[in-house]
């Protein structure tokens, strides 16, 4: 019944809640394999040609800044981010990569990597990002954010495990790349996967932004840095489909259900 209600709401949004592109666009994706890079490049080039300027999450949420901002991010330790560095350079964008600190290819066991891949519903034959690759990504000027140590559903964990998953992860990443980590995205990204208590805990650790994966929330009047909503990016889909998703104003849907309006 609930699924049917959600489906009906999504259908209504697809028809009646479509607007001009918002001035601030935040997107997130996961892997970026060679066969998907063409669609990705076409859409980013299109947005850049419209005057959107690539920014990190703090610049995205700031009151002052370019009138048109594009925050491009990726979650989940895919090694093909490293293979896409030349493409990001060509497109003239700087991205934010939210990484899970306990599953780097050269710093964790095969079993830990496999458990992570199962957790994010990916076939596990692909190698995860390595620390060597991570450091090269940083050297190219991209931003690294924290995405926990083992990618659990945080809202289902007892608070005793928060230190291990979040504070420890932040420290590990800071040691690895020798930079402060101040941006966080929580695994699975929907409202049910996080809480206001967790948000306060993250702020206490020094995080300045927290990103969600609740699509269709780009038309906010002001952006709360502790609740930066990103719209899901489907690299396997052509430009028109992704632009349509960015044009959905699903603020009411987001308030009611706390989840993504796109499938
Ligand atoms: Zn994730």
Boltz pocket constraint, residues with backbone or C-beta under 6 A from the ligand:
constraints:
  - pocket:
      binder: B
      contacts: [[A, 75], [A, 76], [A, 120], [A, 147], [A, 151], [A, 186], [A, 187], [A, 188]]
      max_distance: 6.0
